Amino acid sequence: MNHTVITSTINEKVLKHRIQDVDQWIQDVVDNAIAAVRRDVIDYKTNLLRADSSVAVMPADEDAILNEIFDADGYLNAADDPDFDDSVPR
């Protein structure tokens, strides 16, 4: 996945004043955001599964837990969900 960051010349200078490798800094910010959301999603789903007495087995692998969520019928990510509310855990 590739994205472009658009900023002004002065803001680029501001970043470079403090940050030696802006590209790496941006990548680190993205990686940390992904890790935080990943942890929250896995924790939320794991807690739901543990609270459901009808669940006898749950995936031990984090990617399997995520795929169970993302592959579910009717799943919508935040960008596609017109009713998305980031104050509601999901």
C-alpha positions as CSV (number, residue, x, y, z in Angstrom):
1,M,0.0,0.0,0.0
2,N,1.4,3.4,-0.9
3,H,0.1,6.8,0.2
4,T,1.3,10.3,-0.4
5,V,1.7,12.9,2.2
6,I,1.0,16.5,1.1
7,T,2.4,19.3,3.2
8,S,3.7,22.8,2.7
9,T,7.3,23.7,2.1
10,I,7.5,25.4,5.5
11,N,6.0,22.3,7.3
12,E,8.5,20.1,5.5
13,K,11.3,22.3,6.8
14,V,9.8,22.1,10.3
15,L,9.8,18.3,10.1
16,K,13.4,18.2,8.9
17,H,14.4,20.6,11.6
18,R,13.8,17.9,14.2
19,I,13.7,14.6,12.2
20,Q,16.6,13.2,10.3
21,D,14.7,10.7,8.2
22,V,11.2,11.9,7.5
23,D,10.2,8.9,5.4
24,Q,11.2,6.5,8.3
25,W,9.4,8.7,10.8
26,I,6.2,8.6,8.8
27,Q,6.6,4.8,8.4
28,D,7.1,4.5,12.2
29,V,3.9,6.6,12.9
30,V,1.9,4.4,10.6
31,D,3.3,1.2,12.0
32,N,2.5,2.3,15.6
33,A,-1.0,3.3,14.6
34,I,-1.6,-0.1,13.0
35,A,-0.2,-1.9,16.1
36,A,-2.5,0.1,18.4
37,V,-5.6,-0.6,16.3
38,R,-4.6,-4.3,15.9
39,R,-4.2,-4.7,19.6
40,D,-7.6,-3.0,20.3
41,V,-9.4,-5.1,17.7
42,I,-7.9,-8.4,18.9
43,D,-8.6,-7.5,22.6
44,Y,-12.2,-6.6,21.8
45,K,-12.9,-9.7,19.7
46,T,-11.1,-12.0,22.2
47,N,-13.2,-10.6,25.1
48,L,-16.4,-11.1,23.0
49,L,-15.5,-14.7,22.3
50,R,-14.6,-15.4,26.0
51,A,-17.9,-13.9,27.1
52,D,-19.9,-16.1,24.7
53,S,-20.7,-19.4,26.4
54,S,-21.5,-21.0,23.1
55,V,-18.0,-20.6,21.9
56,A,-16.0,-23.8,22.6
57,V,-12.9,-22.9,20.6
58,M,-11.3,-19.6,19.6
59,P,-8.4,-18.9,17.3
60,A,-5.0,-18.8,19.0
61,D,-3.4,-16.9,16.1
62,E,-3.9,-13.1,16.0
63,D,-4.2,-13.1,12.2
64,A,-6.9,-15.8,12.4
65,I,-8.8,-13.6,14.8
66,L,-8.5,-10.6,12.5
67,N,-9.5,-12.7,9.4
68,E,-12.6,-14.0,11.3
69,I,-13.6,-10.3,11.7
70,F,-12.7,-9.1,8.2
71,D,-14.1,-12.1,6.4
72,A,-17.5,-12.0,8.2
73,D,-20.6,-11.5,6.0
74,G,-21.6,-7.9,6.1
75,Y,-18.3,-6.6,7.5
76,L,-17.6,-3.0,6.7
77,N,-14.4,-1.1,7.6
78,A,-14.6,2.4,8.9
79,A,-14.1,3.9,5.5
80,D,-17.1,2.0,4.0
81,D,-19.4,2.1,7.0
82,P,-21.8,5.2,6.8
83,D,-22.8,4.6,10.4
84,F,-19.2,4.4,11.7
85,D,-18.8,5.9,15.2
86,D,-15.2,5.8,16.5
87,S,-16.5,6.1,20.1
88,V,-18.0,2.6,19.8
89,P,-15.7,-0.3,20.2
90,R,-15.6,-2.7,17.3
